[in-house]
């Protein structure tokens, strides 16, 4: 469902992604691991369409459509979701209002009528349960004054309500204690299914104990240097990224 | 190099002679008018060399040969409503329009009437109050108003009278380069309470220079809303004087959406112990509009509190000015005075000017002020878009979030909702069609 071919991207003229190839099929969960500065978040932001990232080569197809030509909101309406590494605080916009606006934007894009108020409320109640979110968070402004854990839970909650077909989780585990991590992982796992794909970006192997991926890729210096099964994550946990850092030659051999 | 200053004829003197020729009113009032005219003559037409008018471009207004208004009829359908029972007084071109007004039953000795009519029936209630408040002494247009006001509203609530029904005052001007000088005189005696909504509107090009005088006795409570939605070519140069007695509460909401140049000067004097004043101002301006608040809050007695929040949302080449002074007299210990000015720029050509000032002559007070100006947060914009919300809608949502901080302080629900929807329309259109 997501095909990334030879993706090159620059930020402020500096090349960060140097030829990424990645294919994710429906029902698959892929993990991308890598050290700081390897390009993980750049990849997430390029997929979601954030300004300031210039794609200089290559393409990204979403169900065969050229994703890179779409505005961020169109990508979202097509069924793409980005769980932000740093969810943004939006004072003055209530969480529930925001969520309803998002749901209705997607429905409008699909040519469907606005969501029925009662149906929406039922869905919200059910999904709140999933991420063990307190009802009071709905009335508060989006992410304003939320703790780190609450922000990440709110991301998963939004995802659960919007029910995208493909989700990119950008370091959703960073800054979470183990309990919050479990809640977030349970939320993601509950949404996994044969029609839905996930790209889980993380620095740490820990998250992958809870969200067990089908495939693991190592991103280093703007390239995927190694791909494997879930056991690759464990190997990285033991050996660290130093392997790639110190001996790029060996890393290339390992990737081959 | 020396030059001889041209002798500037005060064009208003001639008009004044014609204006007063056929007026029959008490000598005291006629004297006030002459004093107003003399004050205007000594202040002169504002120039940009004067600090208080440095940022106001009155050139376009000075070019206009301002006319005395003719009687006009307007269709009731174009007037705003509050969607709740209200005492309604409508003024067209500064003159009372009984057919567009509706007065409901009033408690006891309370009086709500056209100022012109009340001056005939109850001069003894008006003379002690009209033009008696300090403030606006340097405001030339307030002086012109005192010289030329024809009508307006008179609200008199005796001791402990609570007007449950809001008072809705509509001032509509019909253009054709007229100058109108509406007047509001509101007297709340000790313990009286009122809710007032003043709406300034019109079509075409005109000058509206209203003056409102608000007197609050001890323990009086006023909720005052001034909604300026003048026509896009109009000039609005208004003044508000407030004097508060002991433990009185003034909640003053000022909304400025219309006009090519719209300025309100407000002087509030907290003249009794424990008086509290909340000032909530919002400007929305686009194209080449300019919105301006000049505010002076003077704490004269101890234990007073004042809170000012002034915000502006500026698009296109719009400009805003916030000039806010907090003055605390030596005697006014334990004053708690706050002032905040926040400006949101929606275009790179928009400009907000902030001039917050403190003069604190007492040594045991809490005073604070702050001012920020910035663009929409691009991260917030992307966050909304990444959830499927189109860029324009996301912008609108963020602007609303900014403005709602002001609008949400308005407790009168139908008015708050109408303003929110007017805000949305204006943001969506970029400019609003005239009625």
HADDOCK unambig.tbl for C-alpha pairs under 7 A between the chains (distance, minus, plus):
assign (segid A and resid 48 and name CA) (segid B and resid 386 and name CA) 6.76 0.50 0.50
assign (segid A and resid 50 and name CA) (segid B and resid 382 and name CA) 6.69 0.50 0.50
assign (segid A and resid 72 and name CA) (segid B and resid 385 and name CA) 5.75 0.50 0.50
assign (segid A and resid 72 and name CA) (segid B and resid 386 and name CA) 5.34 0.50 0.50
assign (segid A and resid 73 and name CA) (segid B and resid 385 and name CA) 4.59 0.50 0.50
assign (segid A and resid 73 and name CA) (segid B and resid 386 and name CA) 5.36 0.50 0.50
assign (segid A and resid 73 and name CA) (segid B and resid 387 and name CA) 6.44 0.50 0.50
assign (segid A and resid 73 and name CA) (segid B and resid 388 and name CA) 4.03 0.50 0.50
assign (segid A and resid 73 and name CA) (segid B and resid 389 and name CA) 5.70 0.50 0.50
assign (segid A and resid 73 and name CA) (segid B and resid 390 and name CA) 5.64 0.50 0.50
assign (segid A and resid 74 and name CA) (segid B and resid 388 and name CA) 6.42 0.50 0.50
assign (segid A and resid 76 and name CA) (segid B and resid 386 and name CA) 5.80 0.50 0.50
assign (segid A and resid 76 and name CA) (segid B and resid 387 and name CA) 5.69 0.50 0.50
assign (segid A and resid 76 and name CA) (segid B and resid 388 and name CA) 4.75 0.50 0.50
assign (segid A and resid 77 and name CA) (segid B and resid 388 and name CA) 5.29 0.50 0.50
assign (segid A and resid 88 and name CA) (segid B and resid 379 and name CA) 6.71 0.50 0.50
assign (segid A and resid 88 and name CA) (segid B and resid 380 and name CA) 5.89 0.50 0.50
assign (segid A and resid 88 and name CA) (segid B and resid 383 and name CA) 6.72 0.50 0.50
assign (segid A and resid 90 and name CA) (segid B and resid 380 and name CA) 6.40 0.50 0.50
assign (segid A and resid 91 and name CA) (segid B and resid 401 and name CA) 6.75 0.50 0.50
assign (segid A and resid 92 and name CA) (segid B and resid 401 and name CA) 4.30 0.50 0.50
assign (segid A and resid 92 and name CA) (segid B and resid 402 and name CA) 6.55 0.50 0.50
assign (segid A and resid 92 and name CA) (segid B and resid 404 and name CA) 6.98 0.50 0.50
assign (segid A and resid 92 and name CA) (segid B and resid 405 and name CA) 6.90 0.50 0.50
assign (segid A and resid 93 and name CA) (segid B and resid 401 and name CA) 5.62 0.50 0.50
assign (segid A and resid 101 and name CA) (segid B and resid 389 and name CA) 6.90 0.50 0.50
assign (segid A and resid 102 and name CA) (segid B and resid 387 and name CA) 5.65 0.50 0.50
assign (segid A and resid 102 and name CA) (segid B and resid 388 and name CA) 5.53 0.50 0.50
assign (segid A and resid 102 and name CA) (segid B and resid 389 and name CA) 5.53 0.50 0.50
assign (segid A and resid 105 and name CA) (segid B and resid 388 and name CA) 5.82 0.50 0.50
assign (segid A and resid 105 and name CA) (segid B and resid 389 and name CA) 5.55 0.50 0.50
assign (segid A and resid 106 and name CA) (segid B and resid 388 and name CA) 5.92 0.50 0.50
